Amino acid sequence: MWTFVVCALLACALQQVSAATTAQESDPKFWIENGKLMLEKKSKQPLRTNQAKNVIMFLGDGMSLTTLTAARIYKGQLQNTSGESDHLSFEQFPFTGISKTYCVDSQVADSACSATAYLCGVKANIGTIGVTSKVPLGDCPLSVPDEHHVTSIMQWAQWAGKATGIVTTTRVTHASPAGTYSQIAHRDWESDEDMIVQSNGKTNLTQCEDIAKQLVTREPGRNFKVIMGGGRNNFMKKGDNSTGKRHDEDLIQNWKKDKKTRFSDKIAKYVTTRQELLETDMSQTDFVLGLFHPEHMDYRLKSDFETQPTLQEMTRNAIQLLQKEPNGFVLFVEGGLIDKAHHNTWARIALDETLEFSNAVADAVAMTSEDDTLIVVTSDHAHTMSMAGYPKRNENILGVSGTMAMDNMTYTTLSYANGPKKSYTGDDVSCHRVNVTNEDVAKKVDFSYPSLVDLDSETHGGDDVMVFARGPMSHLFTGNYEQNLIPLGMAMAAGISTNPSSTDSSSGAIAPCNSAGQTILAVLFLTFVGIIQSSL
């Protein structure tokens, strides 16, 4: 009952907002003056050509352009303002671009091959992480040779003496965060148990290490100052009183022992709850392993705030720890549950997770300086959610469009091209579209929005995705380009090399000068990459 009362009050508030907005926007001076103010601001936007001390990459998993539009409307409507003219925090960044997300062998990307592109600078095959396209999905032997491995910006940053860390709302061994540290032929090999299940006893996988083990025992993962997210089961050993999946060892104990052995004068903390995280003094802590859920963390709208930290809280604490580093840091932050909600066609949850992601970005902006910290916000791939139907201005973005279809039934403004929610019911003789009303949408948080094609899980979309940037060399990220340019641009901005012992461009470094010549070099860099790509 209370849900319907709240919805009625929201509808009334939105009608009042609509009336006020219409009165203001009916004056042409409103649009002309606002447009001039925006252009004046843009004309005075400086190009920061100095070197970045810090780099923070925010990845909204599955955060398509439609997701951004719907989320900003949702945000405004939650605040009883005009959502259409609202904005997410990073939509105010001075420079924007568009990246192409396809894999070497697939028009539509998954989170593994895309992570290899935007973190390692190399496009690869779908389902593989940190390896070249010479490695087919699931081919363990071909993933072993060093010449088939690629390194990530985290490795490049460590070679340059910078601190590194990852934060995610998924398992820390999931495809996106794994792109920062892993080289593996199959994204699902997150634990040794997963490898046993995948092989089904038919393939010898003893040459390959699972993703969790790579994080704890190999570079660059073993050197991460910050690891926060879910996926605790992939690190714990099987046992009577354990939910762990591992057969070989307890990787949490391995992590603790490693830090004590290699960094005896440093403080390393393992935390599993929100309270433990908030009670940790980051100014007095050098390493943090935070595993806050056995699997993926819970959606914000379904989570227990007493036990599970938000993405915003994890991001804030990660920056507090890393800011002590004299040589700066590189931090990867993923809002991974946007994607998970879309796969279920849970549009409300996907939009809410996008708002939480936006809040985390806003905190990072507030805690850092635009003069020395490059912040890049993007997505790995799109989804099939669309927004259509000519709804009136300020119409509830989560509701019906307000018009009737040819079958004399309403339809939702948001819908999916495919997914688990059937749009039609009946048999071959009498088949009709499922009737959807605003009451249906309001009943539960995880209302499944209709889809055209029935699938167990909604798929990714092949659309290009947005890139937003602020800070030193952020103008590098404008235009339309391949996704693999993103880590190369971040490395160039930070003056770090893609090779282990390089100090200048002749040996692999992407290190521009701290002068006007840097801008020229940046243009030449992008032009060169464009020429190479056009010749492929």
One Martini backbone bead per residue (centre of mass of N, CA, C, O) as a GRO file, in nm:
protein
  536
    1MET     BB    1   0.058   0.061  -0.023
    2TRP     BB    2   0.294   0.260   0.018
    3THR     BB    3   0.391   0.249  -0.274
    4PHE     BB    4   0.139   0.393  -0.396
    5VAL     BB    5   0.161   0.653  -0.237
    6VAL     BB    6   0.440   0.734  -0.333
    7CYS     BB    7   0.368   0.737  -0.636
    8ALA     BB    8   0.151   0.956  -0.614
    9LEU     BB    9   0.336   1.177  -0.500
   10LEU     BB   10   0.534   1.173  -0.736
   11ALA     BB   11   0.333   1.250  -0.957
   12CYS     BB   12   0.260   1.524  -0.836
   13ALA     BB   13   0.545   1.645  -0.832
   14LEU     BB   14   0.595   1.616  -1.141
   15GLN     BB   15   0.367   1.806  -1.225
   16GLN     BB   16   0.489   2.059  -1.087
   17VAL     BB   17   0.753   2.055  -1.239
   18SER     BB   18   0.631   2.077  -1.525
   19ALA     BB   19   0.499   2.354  -1.489
   20ALA     BB   20   0.757   2.514  -1.418
   21THR     BB   21   0.921   2.435  -1.667
   22THR     BB   22   0.732   2.538  -1.889
   23ALA     BB   23   0.739   2.839  -1.811
   24GLN     BB   24   1.047   2.878  -1.852
   25GLU     BB   25   1.083   2.732  -2.145
   26SER     BB   26   0.893   2.934  -2.314
   27ASP     BB   27   1.140   3.112  -2.303
   28PRO     BB   28   1.389   3.177  -2.530
   29LYS     BB   29   1.602   3.303  -2.335
   30PHE     BB   30   1.669   3.052  -2.176
   31TRP     BB   31   1.822   2.905  -2.409
   32ILE     BB   32   2.019   3.122  -2.503
   33GLU     BB   33   2.163   3.182  -2.232
   34ASN     BB   34   2.249   2.894  -2.164
   35GLY     BB   35   2.413   2.849  -2.421
   36LYS     BB   36   2.617   3.082  -2.381
   37LEU     BB   37   2.731   2.992  -2.109
   38MET     BB   38   2.842   2.721  -2.208
   39LEU     BB   39   3.029   2.834  -2.432
   40GLU     BB   40   3.200   3.012  -2.248
   41LYS     BB   41   3.308   2.784  -2.076
   42LYS     BB   42   3.439   2.622  -2.309
   43SER     BB   43   3.631   2.854  -2.416
   44LYS     BB   44   3.786   2.844  -2.112
   45GLN     BB   45   3.902   2.568  -2.136
   46PRO     BB   46   4.167   2.414  -2.025
   47LEU     BB   47   4.480   2.268  -2.105
   48ARG     BB   48   4.619   1.999  -1.943
   49THR     BB   49   4.983   1.935  -1.992
   50ASN     BB   50   5.052   1.790  -1.755
   51GLN     BB   51   5.147   1.561  -1.533
   52ALA     BB   52   5.021   1.278  -1.385
   53LYS     BB   53   5.019   1.139  -1.070
   54ASN     BB   54   4.720   1.042  -1.100
   55VAL     BB   55   4.493   0.753  -1.158
   56ILE     BB   56   4.137   0.718  -1.236
   57MET     BB   57   3.929   0.436  -1.307
   58PHE     BB   58   3.597   0.424  -1.426
   59LEU     BB   59   3.366   0.134  -1.438
   60GLY     BB   60   3.063   0.086  -1.605
   61ASP     BB   61   2.905  -0.196  -1.623
   62GLY     BB   62   2.691  -0.160  -1.890
   63MET     BB   63   2.703   0.165  -1.947
   64SER     BB   64   2.501   0.292  -2.139
   65LEU     BB   65   2.356   0.554  -2.288
   66THR     BB   66   2.070   0.485  -2.187
   67THR     BB   67   2.150   0.460  -1.892
   68LEU     BB   68   2.232   0.754  -1.854
   69THR     BB   69   1.966   0.888  -1.927
   70ALA     BB   70   1.782   0.736  -1.724
   71ALA     BB   71   1.947   0.805  -1.464
   72ARG     BB   72   1.915   1.115  -1.471
   73ILE     BB   73   1.610   1.108  -1.453
   74TYR     BB   74   1.587   0.944  -1.195
   75LYS     BB   75   1.737   1.143  -1.018
   76GLY     BB   76   1.551   1.386  -1.053
   77GLN     BB   77   1.284   1.242  -0.958
   78LEU     BB   78   1.385   1.185  -0.666
   79GLN     BB   79   1.414   1.525  -0.640
   80ASN     BB   80   1.184   1.679  -0.792
   81THR     BB   81   1.305   1.711  -1.083
   82SER     BB   82   1.434   1.763  -1.394
   83GLY     BB   83   1.577   1.494  -1.535
   84GLU     BB   84   1.649   1.570  -1.831
   85SER     BB   85   1.842   1.826  -1.712
   86ASP     BB   86   2.021   1.658  -1.573
   87HIS     BB   87   2.310   1.501  -1.396
   88LEU     BB   88   2.588   1.342  -1.374
   89SER     BB   89   2.888   1.392  -1.244
   90PHE     BB   90   3.061   1.313  -1.517
   91GLU     BB   91   2.890   1.495  -1.725
   92GLN     BB   92   3.086   1.755  -1.634
   93PHE     BB   93   3.310   1.689  -1.788
   94PRO     BB   94   3.513   1.844  -2.032
   95PHE     BB   95   3.568   1.548  -2.164
   96THR     BB   96   3.464   1.358  -2.459
   97GLY     BB   97   3.392   1.020  -2.580
   98ILE     BB   98   3.423   0.730  -2.809
   99SER     BB   99   3.406   0.373  -2.791
  100LYS     BB  100   3.512   0.068  -2.926
  101THR     BB  101   3.406  -0.277  -2.820
  102TYR     BB  102   3.508  -0.488  -2.983
  103CYS     BB  103   3.633  -0.785  -3.071
  104VAL     BB  104   3.823  -0.982  -3.262
  105ASP     BB  105   3.567  -1.224  -3.259
  106SER     BB  106   3.345  -0.985  -3.183
  107GLN     BB  107   3.093  -0.752  -3.201
  108VAL     BB  108   3.024  -0.838  -2.905
  109ALA     BB  109   3.112  -0.777  -2.592
  110ASP     BB  110   3.279  -0.859  -2.313
  111SER     BB  111   3.447  -0.817  -1.998
  112ALA     BB  112   3.721  -0.940  -2.096
  113CYS     BB  113   3.814  -0.822  -2.370
  114SER     BB  114   3.765  -0.528  -2.277
  115ALA     BB  115   3.968  -0.524  -2.043
  116THR     BB  116   4.215  -0.571  -2.222
  117ALA     BB  117   4.180  -0.302  -2.370
  118TYR     BB  118   4.137  -0.076  -2.121
  119LEU     BB  119   4.413  -0.200  -1.963
  120CYS     BB  120   4.631  -0.317  -2.207
  121GLY     BB  121   4.593  -0.219  -2.525
  122VAL     BB  122   4.444  -0.498  -2.621
  123LYS     BB  123   4.289  -0.694  -2.841
  124ALA     BB  124   4.062  -0.977  -2.803
  125ASN     BB  125   3.905  -1.250  -2.709
  126ILE     BB  126   3.637  -1.380  -2.604
  127GLY     BB  127   3.683  -1.458  -2.252
  128THR     BB  128   3.960  -1.320  -2.237
  129ILE     BB  129   4.265  -1.246  -2.031
  130GLY     BB  130   4.573  -1.102  -2.089
  131VAL     BB  131   4.565  -1.191  -2.397
  132THR     BB  132   4.598  -1.273  -2.700
  133SER     BB  133   4.443  -1.372  -3.009
  134LYS     BB  134   4.606  -1.652  -3.003
  135VAL     BB  135   4.392  -1.711  -2.773
  136PRO     BB  136   4.160  -1.918  -2.717
  137LEU     BB  137   3.896  -2.017  -2.566
  138GLY     BB  138   4.027  -2.243  -2.319
  139ASP     BB  139   4.345  -2.235  -2.394
  140CYS     BB  140   4.588  -2.315  -2.191
  141PRO     BB  141   4.859  -2.366  -2.345
  142LEU     BB  142   4.845  -2.085  -2.512
  143SER     BB  143   4.854  -1.905  -2.232
  144VAL     BB  144   5.156  -1.950  -2.124
  145PRO     BB  145   5.321  -1.790  -2.302
  146ASP     BB  146   5.464  -1.481  -2.287
  147GLU     BB  147   5.393  -1.389  -2.588
  148HIS     BB  148   5.067  -1.412  -2.494
  149HIS     BB  149   5.111  -1.174  -2.310
  150VAL     BB  150   4.969  -0.899  -2.127
  151THR     BB  151   4.982  -0.580  -1.989
  152SER     BB  152   4.897  -0.351  -1.750
  153ILE     BB  153   4.868  -0.043  -1.601
  154MET     BB  154   4.953  -0.161  -1.325
  155GLN     BB  155   5.231  -0.257  -1.413
  156TRP     BB  156   5.335   0.012  -1.520
  157ALA     BB  157   5.304   0.163  -1.251
  158GLN     BB  158   5.500  -0.014  -1.086
  159TRP     BB  159   5.749   0.043  -1.260
  160ALA     BB  160   5.709   0.365  -1.174
  161GLY     BB  161   5.633   0.360  -0.847
  162LYS     BB  162   5.332   0.303  -0.815
  163ALA     BB  163   5.039   0.274  -0.679
  164THR     BB  164   4.779   0.016  -0.634
  165GLY     BB  165   4.418  -0.051  -0.719
  166ILE     BB  166   4.096  -0.217  -0.631
  167VAL     BB  167   3.737  -0.170  -0.708
  168THR     BB  168   3.430  -0.362  -0.637
  169THR     BB  169   3.092  -0.521  -0.666
  170THR     BB  170   3.224  -0.767  -0.738
  171ARG     BB  171   3.420  -0.993  -0.790
  172VAL     BB  172   3.769  -0.968  -0.791
  173THR     BB  173   3.762  -1.217  -1.023
  174HIS     BB  174   3.633  -1.077  -1.228
  175ALA     BB  175   3.676  -0.965  -1.540
  176SER     BB  176   3.741  -0.667  -1.493
  177PRO     BB  177   3.950  -0.678  -1.254
  178ALA     BB  178   4.129  -0.904  -1.390
  179GLY     BB  179   4.256  -0.708  -1.608
  180THR     BB  180   4.481  -0.592  -1.400
  181TYR     BB  181   4.635  -0.913  -1.343
  182SER     BB  182   4.549  -1.124  -1.568
  183GLN     BB  183   4.629  -1.450  -1.738
  184ILE     BB  184   4.363  -1.594  -1.937
  185ALA     BB  185   4.148  -1.824  -2.125
  186HIS     BB  186   3.920  -1.800  -1.882
  187ARG     BB  187   3.697  -1.615  -1.693
  188ASP     BB  188   3.582  -1.873  -1.511
  189TRP     BB  189   3.878  -1.915  -1.368
  190GLU     BB  190   3.863  -1.816  -1.044
  191SER     BB  191   3.913  -2.113  -0.947
  192ASP     BB  192   4.007  -2.436  -0.905
  193GLU     BB  193   3.717  -2.537  -0.916
  194ASP     BB  194   3.642  -2.413  -1.191
  195MET     BB  195   3.853  -2.577  -1.354
  196ILE     BB  196   3.737  -2.855  -1.294
  197VAL     BB  197   3.454  -2.807  -1.411
  198GLN     BB  198   3.534  -2.711  -1.698
  199SER     BB  199   3.705  -2.970  -1.782
  200ASN     BB  200   3.578  -3.253  -1.692
  201GLY     BB  201   3.858  -3.423  -1.718
  202LYS     BB  202   3.964  -3.352  -2.036
  203THR     BB  203   4.163  -3.123  -1.932
  204ASN     BB  204   4.480  -2.994  -1.889
  205LEU     BB  205   4.529  -2.736  -1.617
  206THR     BB  206   4.816  -2.735  -1.463
  207GLN     BB  207   4.953  -2.485  -1.615
  208CYS     BB  208   4.722  -2.322  -1.480
  209GLU     BB  209   4.606  -2.035  -1.311
  210ASP     BB  210   4.398  -1.895  -1.129
  211ILE     BB  211   4.283  -1.583  -1.059
  212ALA     BB  212   4.317  -1.569  -0.750
  213LYS     BB  213   4.613  -1.666  -0.745
  214GLN     BB  214   4.726  -1.437  -0.919
  215LEU     BB  215   4.658  -1.206  -0.724
  216VAL     BB  216   4.842  -1.320  -0.475
  217THR     BB  217   5.123  -1.439  -0.642
  218ARG     BB  218   5.133  -1.216  -0.862
  219GLU     BB  219   5.213  -1.001  -1.094
  220PRO     BB  220   5.056  -0.718  -0.972
  221GLY     BB  221   4.861  -0.818  -0.738
  222ARG     BB  222   5.061  -0.857  -0.485
  223ASN     BB  223   5.102  -0.518  -0.488
  224PHE     BB  224   4.843  -0.432  -0.396
  225LYS     BB  225   4.704  -0.199  -0.171
  226VAL     BB  226   4.411  -0.249  -0.304
  227ILE     BB  227   4.130  -0.476  -0.214
  228MET     BB  228   3.783  -0.452  -0.325
  229GLY     BB  229   3.498  -0.676  -0.257
  230GLY     BB  230   3.415  -0.975  -0.368
  231GLY     BB  231   3.476  -1.335  -0.349
  232ARG     BB  232   3.569  -1.514  -0.096
  233ASN     BB  233   3.540  -1.817  -0.194
  234ASN     BB  234   3.799  -1.806  -0.395
  235PHE     BB  235   4.007  -1.800  -0.120
  236MET     BB  236   3.881  -2.038   0.023
  237LYS     BB  237   3.879  -2.330   0.184
  238LYS     BB  238   3.762  -2.617   0.216
  239GLY     BB  239   3.504  -2.697   0.470
  240ASP     BB  240   3.296  -2.740   0.734
  241ASN     BB  241   3.325  -2.402   0.809
  242SER     BB  242   3.313  -2.346   0.488
  243THR     BB  243   3.247  -2.162   0.171
  244GLY     BB  244   3.469  -2.256   0.019
  245LYS     BB  245   3.639  -2.373  -0.303
  246ARG     BB  246   3.914  -2.467  -0.238
  247HIS     BB  247   4.185  -2.719  -0.262
  248ASP     BB  248   4.478  -2.602  -0.188
  249GLU     BB  249   4.433  -2.300  -0.047
  250ASP     BB  250   4.458  -2.016   0.161
  251LEU     BB  251   4.473  -1.694   0.028
  252ILE     BB  252   4.446  -1.515   0.276
  253GLN     BB  253   4.687  -1.629   0.429
  254ASN     BB  254   4.887  -1.575   0.205
  255TRP     BB  255   4.857  -1.265   0.205
  256LYS     BB  256   4.946  -1.217   0.496
  257LYS     BB  257   5.225  -1.353   0.476
  258ASP     BB  258   5.341  -1.182   0.247
  259LYS     BB  259   5.329  -0.905   0.394
  260LYS     BB  260   5.503  -0.993   0.638
  261THR     BB  261   5.757  -1.075   0.470
  262ARG     BB  262   5.794  -0.820   0.264
  263PHE     BB  263   5.636  -0.607   0.492
  264SER     BB  264   5.719  -0.579   0.812
  265ASP     BB  265   5.674  -0.242   0.834
  266LYS     BB  266   5.378  -0.298   0.757
  267ILE     BB  267   5.022  -0.246   0.725
  268ALA     BB  268   4.790  -0.522   0.720
  269LYS     BB  269   4.438  -0.564   0.615
  270TYR     BB  270   4.156  -0.771   0.692
  271VAL     BB  271   3.821  -0.734   0.558
  272THR     BB  272   3.437  -0.805   0.581
  273THR     BB  273   3.316  -0.525   0.681
  274ARG     BB  274   3.200  -0.215   0.715
  275GLN     BB  275   3.303  -0.161   1.001
  276GLU     BB  276   3.599  -0.243   0.952
  277LEU     BB  277   3.651  -0.030   0.740
  278LEU     BB  278   3.567   0.233   0.904
  279GLU     BB  279   3.787   0.157   1.142
  280THR     BB  280   4.006   0.210   0.941
  281ASP     BB  281   4.318   0.365   0.929
  282MET     BB  282   4.447   0.477   0.634
  283SER     BB  283   4.695   0.648   0.742
  284GLN     BB  284   4.795   0.350   0.894
  285THR     BB  285   4.776   0.201   0.608
  286ASP     BB  286   4.906  -0.014   0.335
  287PHE     BB  287   4.706  -0.271   0.336
  288VAL     BB  288   4.399  -0.394   0.164
  289LEU     BB  289   4.164  -0.665   0.227
  290GLY     BB  290   3.831  -0.664   0.086
  291LEU     BB  291   3.577  -0.917   0.164
  292PHE     BB  292   3.212  -0.867   0.157
  293HIS     BB  293   3.157  -1.143  -0.008
  294PRO     BB  294   3.125  -1.455  -0.137
  295GLU     BB  295   3.032  -1.295  -0.381
  296HIS     BB  296   2.862  -1.084  -0.498
  297MET     BB  297   2.748  -0.807  -0.429
  298ASP     BB  298   2.491  -0.626  -0.333
  299TYR     BB  299   2.248  -0.450  -0.400
  300ARG     BB  300   2.165  -0.153  -0.277
  301LEU     BB  301   1.843  -0.219  -0.262
  302LYS     BB  302   1.937  -0.517  -0.102
  303SER     BB  303   2.119  -0.435   0.120
  304ASP     BB  304   2.330  -0.450   0.410
  305PHE     BB  305   2.445  -0.167   0.570
  306GLU     BB  306   2.586  -0.309   0.818
  307THR     BB  307   2.792  -0.506   0.631
  308GLN     BB  308   2.789  -0.337   0.354
  309PRO     BB  309   2.954  -0.152   0.151
  310THR     BB  310   2.982   0.095  -0.059
  311LEU     BB  311   3.125   0.222  -0.331
  312GLN     BB  312   3.177   0.496  -0.205
  313GLU     BB  313   3.329   0.393   0.049
  314MET     BB  314   3.553   0.234  -0.091
  315THR     BB  315   3.669   0.469  -0.256
  316ARG     BB  316   3.740   0.658  -0.024
  317ASN     BB  317   3.937   0.462   0.122
  318ALA     BB  318   4.133   0.413  -0.110
  319ILE     BB  319   4.228   0.707  -0.142
  320GLN     BB  320   4.330   0.749   0.145
  321LEU     BB  321   4.559   0.541   0.117
  322LEU     BB  322   4.697   0.639  -0.163
  323GLN     BB  323   4.767   0.948  -0.096
  324LYS     BB  324   5.051   0.882   0.050
  325GLU     BB  325   5.189   0.853  -0.216
  326PRO     BB  326   5.466   1.008  -0.360
  327ASN     BB  327   5.420   0.875  -0.671
  328GLY     BB  328   5.145   0.779  -0.664
  329PHE     BB  329   4.847   0.651  -0.849
  330VAL     BB  330   4.644   0.357  -0.945
  331LEU     BB  331   4.284   0.333  -0.995
  332PHE     BB  332   4.024   0.082  -0.988
  333VAL     BB  333   3.665   0.132  -1.059
  334GLU     BB  334   3.367  -0.076  -1.016
  335GLY     BB  335   3.032  -0.088  -1.146
  336GLY     BB  336   2.911  -0.417  -1.173
  337LEU     BB  337   2.576  -0.416  -1.124
  338ILE     BB  338   2.457  -0.299  -1.375
  339ASP     BB  339   2.488  -0.554  -1.547
  340LYS     BB  340   2.330  -0.758  -1.372
  341ALA     BB  341   2.057  -0.615  -1.394
  342HIS     BB  342   2.027  -0.622  -1.701
  343HIS     BB  343   2.023  -0.935  -1.732
  344ASN     BB  344   1.728  -0.916  -1.566
  345THR     BB  345   1.568  -0.651  -1.636
  346TRP     BB  346   1.649  -0.442  -1.389
  347ALA     BB  347   1.618  -0.120  -1.423
  348ARG     BB  348   1.611   0.012  -1.143
  349ILE     BB  349   1.879  -0.109  -1.044
  350ALA     BB  350   2.062  -0.005  -1.269
  351LEU     BB  351   2.012   0.296  -1.203
  352ASP     BB  352   2.101   0.290  -0.908
  353GLU     BB  353   2.393   0.192  -0.962
  354THR     BB  354   2.463   0.445  -1.127
  355LEU     BB  355   2.431   0.647  -0.893
  356GLU     BB  356   2.647   0.523  -0.713
  357PHE     BB  357   2.872   0.565  -0.914
  358SER     BB  358   2.845   0.874  -0.925
  359ASN     BB  359   2.915   0.917  -0.624
  360ALA     BB  360   3.202   0.804  -0.638
  361VAL     BB  361   3.307   1.013  -0.837
  362ALA     BB  362   3.246   1.264  -0.665
  363ASP     BB  363   3.445   1.189  -0.440
  364ALA     BB  364   3.701   1.186  -0.614
  365VAL     BB  365   3.685   1.481  -0.693
  366ALA     BB  366   3.689   1.599  -0.397
  367MET     BB  367   3.978   1.441  -0.317
  368THR     BB  368   4.097   1.581  -0.573
  369SER     BB  369   4.305   1.715  -0.827
  370GLU     BB  370   4.300   1.846  -1.149
  371ASP     BB  371   4.618   1.898  -1.164
  372ASP     BB  372   4.708   1.565  -1.076
  373THR     BB  373   4.425   1.413  -1.166
  374LEU     BB  374   4.318   1.152  -1.357
  375ILE     BB  375   3.979   1.105  -1.479
  376VAL     BB  376   3.816   0.805  -1.596
  377VAL     BB  377   3.497   0.745  -1.762
  378THR     BB  378   3.339   0.424  -1.834
  379SER     BB  379   3.276   0.145  -2.051
  380ASP     BB  380   3.273  -0.183  -2.188
  381HIS     BB  381   2.956  -0.194  -2.256
  382ALA     BB  382   2.647  -0.262  -2.355
  383HIS     BB  383   2.288  -0.271  -2.386
  384THR     BB  384   1.932  -0.343  -2.473
  385MET     BB  385   1.825  -0.093  -2.364
  386SER     BB  386   1.538   0.114  -2.410
  387MET     BB  387   1.396   0.443  -2.509
  388ALA     BB  388   1.038   0.482  -2.557
  389GLY     BB  389   0.708   0.640  -2.669
  390TYR     BB  390   0.649   0.946  -2.602
  391PRO     BB  391   0.680   1.064  -2.332
  392LYS     BB  392   0.626   1.283  -2.116
  393ARG     BB  393   0.737   1.519  -1.946
  394ASN     BB  394   0.825   1.377  -1.637
  395GLU     BB  395   0.788   1.099  -1.675
  396ASN     BB  396   0.813   0.805  -1.548
  397ILE     BB  397   1.086   0.615  -1.632
  398LEU     BB  398   0.955   0.336  -1.495
  399GLY     BB  399   0.707   0.356  -1.665
  400VAL     BB  400   0.468   0.432  -1.867
  401SER     BB  401   0.424   0.618  -2.164
  402GLY     BB  402   0.094   0.707  -2.208
  403THR     BB  403   0.038   0.508  -2.442
  404MET     BB  404  -0.105   0.324  -2.700
  405ALA     BB  405  -0.125   0.045  -2.860
  406MET     BB  406  -0.269  -0.155  -3.105
  407ASP     BB  407  -0.377  -0.343  -2.846
  408ASN     BB  408  -0.473  -0.140  -2.613
  409MET     BB  409  -0.191  -0.117  -2.462
  410THR     BB  410   0.051  -0.064  -2.264
  411TYR     BB  411   0.395   0.063  -2.216
  412THR     BB  412   0.718   0.081  -2.152
  413THR     BB  413   0.980   0.294  -2.181
  414LEU     BB  414   1.135   0.050  -2.084
  415SER     BB  415   1.332  -0.190  -2.273
  416TYR     BB  416   1.416  -0.508  -2.431
  417ALA     BB  417   1.541  -0.709  -2.681
  418ASN     BB  418   1.627  -0.908  -2.444
  419GLY     BB  419   1.518  -1.179  -2.218
  420PRO     BB  420   1.331  -1.316  -1.934
  421LYS     BB  421   1.088  -1.130  -2.020
  422LYS     BB  422   0.788  -1.183  -2.133
  423SER     BB  423   0.566  -1.027  -2.376
  424TYR     BB  424   0.415  -1.303  -2.425
  425THR     BB  425   0.099  -1.481  -2.430
  426GLY     BB  426   0.004  -1.805  -2.487
  427ASP     BB  427  -0.081  -1.936  -2.798
  428ASP     BB  428  -0.111  -1.993  -3.133
  429VAL     BB  429  -0.410  -1.891  -3.124
  430SER     BB  430  -0.366  -1.713  -2.837
  431CYS     BB  431  -0.173  -1.425  -2.870
  432HIS     BB  432  -0.044  -1.188  -2.625
  433ARG     BB  433   0.032  -0.916  -2.468
  434VAL     BB  434   0.156  -0.807  -2.187
  435ASN     BB  435   0.018  -0.634  -1.934
  436VAL     BB  436   0.124  -0.301  -1.836
  437THR     BB  437   0.155  -0.120  -1.532
  438ASN     BB  438   0.229   0.099  -1.286
  439GLU     BB  439   0.168  -0.107  -1.062
  440ASP     BB  440   0.365  -0.324  -1.149
  441VAL     BB  441   0.626  -0.150  -1.129
  442ALA     BB  442   0.579  -0.073  -0.809
  443LYS     BB  443   0.586  -0.347  -0.647
  444LYS     BB  444   0.903  -0.387  -0.730
  445VAL     BB  445   1.237  -0.354  -0.760
  446ASP     BB  446   1.259  -0.639  -0.949
  447PHE     BB  447   1.133  -0.560  -1.206
  448SER     BB  448   1.070  -0.706  -1.514
  449TYR     BB  449   1.137  -0.607  -1.816
  450PRO     BB  450   1.055  -0.618  -2.123
  451SER     BB  451   1.099  -0.851  -2.402
  452LEU     BB  452   1.130  -0.979  -2.721
  453VAL     BB  453   1.351  -1.196  -2.660
  454ASP     BB  454   1.387  -1.513  -2.536
  455LEU     BB  455   1.594  -1.541  -2.244
  456ASP     BB  456   1.771  -1.613  -1.968
  457SER     BB  457   1.964  -1.367  -2.064
  458GLU     BB  458   2.061  -1.074  -2.117
  459THR     BB  459   2.244  -0.895  -2.340
  460HIS     BB  460   2.466  -0.738  -2.493
  461GLY     BB  461   2.584  -0.454  -2.656
  462GLY     BB  462   2.746  -0.300  -2.957
  463ASP     BB  463   2.783  -0.031  -2.865
  464ASP     BB  464   2.905   0.245  -2.809
  465VAL     BB  465   3.092   0.430  -2.561
  466MET     BB  466   3.153   0.640  -2.312
  467VAL     BB  467   3.392   0.915  -2.239
  468PHE     BB  468   3.527   1.061  -1.939
  469ALA     BB  469   3.730   1.364  -1.863
  470ARG     BB  470   3.978   1.472  -1.610
  471GLY     BB  471   4.265   1.651  -1.628
  472PRO     BB  472   4.550   1.552  -1.726
  473MET     BB  473   4.513   1.496  -2.064
  474SER     BB  474   4.193   1.475  -2.124
  475HIS     BB  475   4.192   1.547  -2.439
  476LEU     BB  476   4.264   1.254  -2.544
  477PHE     BB  477   3.936   1.152  -2.503
  478THR     BB  478   3.852   1.247  -2.778
  479GLY     BB  479   3.628   1.113  -2.982
  480ASN     BB  480   3.673   0.828  -3.202
  481TYR     BB  481   3.773   0.503  -3.066
  482GLU     BB  482   3.954   0.265  -2.957
  483GLN     BB  483   3.960   0.106  -2.653
  484ASN     BB  484   4.285   0.067  -2.637
  485LEU     BB  485   4.359   0.379  -2.588
  486ILE     BB  486   4.305   0.432  -2.288
  487PRO     BB  487   4.569   0.325  -2.142
  488LEU     BB  488   4.764   0.488  -2.320
  489GLY     BB  489   4.659   0.766  -2.232
  490MET     BB  490   4.712   0.731  -1.928
  491ALA     BB  491   5.015   0.680  -1.955
  492MET     BB  492   5.085   0.944  -2.092
  493ALA     BB  493   4.983   1.132  -1.866
  494ALA     BB  494   5.185   0.982  -1.644
  495GLY     BB  495   5.464   0.889  -1.771
  496ILE     BB  496   5.442   0.581  -1.850
  497SER     BB  497   5.541   0.256  -1.920
  498THR     BB  498   5.512  -0.051  -2.120
  499ASN     BB  499   5.793  -0.103  -1.995
  500PRO     BB  500   6.008  -0.202  -1.738
  501SER     BB  501   6.290  -0.003  -1.840
  502SER     BB  502   6.168   0.265  -1.933
  503THR     BB  503   6.242   0.637  -2.006
  504ASP     BB  504   6.162   0.649  -2.316
  505SER     BB  505   6.020   0.646  -2.631
  506SER     BB  506   6.242   0.456  -2.764
  507SER     BB  507   6.157   0.218  -2.521
  508GLY     BB  508   5.817   0.269  -2.465
  509ALA     BB  509   5.749   0.530  -2.359
  510ILE     BB  510   5.478   0.756  -2.239
  511ALA     BB  511   5.654   1.067  -2.216
  512PRO     BB  512   5.575   1.371  -2.185
  513CYS     BB  513   5.609   1.693  -2.171
  514ASN     BB  514   5.609   1.996  -1.962
  515SER     BB  515   5.457   2.129  -2.228
  516ALA     BB  516   5.345   2.226  -2.535
  517GLY     BB  517   5.464   1.965  -2.668
  518GLN     BB  518   5.254   1.768  -2.552
  519THR     BB  519   5.019   1.832  -2.741
  520ILE     BB  520   5.158   1.748  -3.001
  521LEU     BB  521   5.213   1.455  -2.914
  522ALA     BB  522   4.921   1.375  -2.873
  523VAL     BB  523   4.828   1.417  -3.165
  524LEU     BB  524   5.033   1.223  -3.293
  525PHE     BB  525   4.943   0.973  -3.142
  526LEU     BB  526   4.648   0.961  -3.251
  527THR     BB  527   4.719   0.969  -3.550
  528PHE     BB  528   4.890   0.713  -3.560
  529VAL     BB  529   4.672   0.517  -3.461
  530GLY     BB  530   4.472   0.582  -3.691
  531ILE     BB  531   4.650   0.483  -3.923
  532ILE     BB  532   4.685   0.192  -3.828
  533GLN     BB  533   4.380   0.119  -3.818
  534SER     BB  534   4.312   0.187  -4.125
  535SER     BB  535   4.517  -0.053  -4.227
  536LEU     BB  536   4.356  -0.318  -4.106
   0.00000   0.00000   0.00000
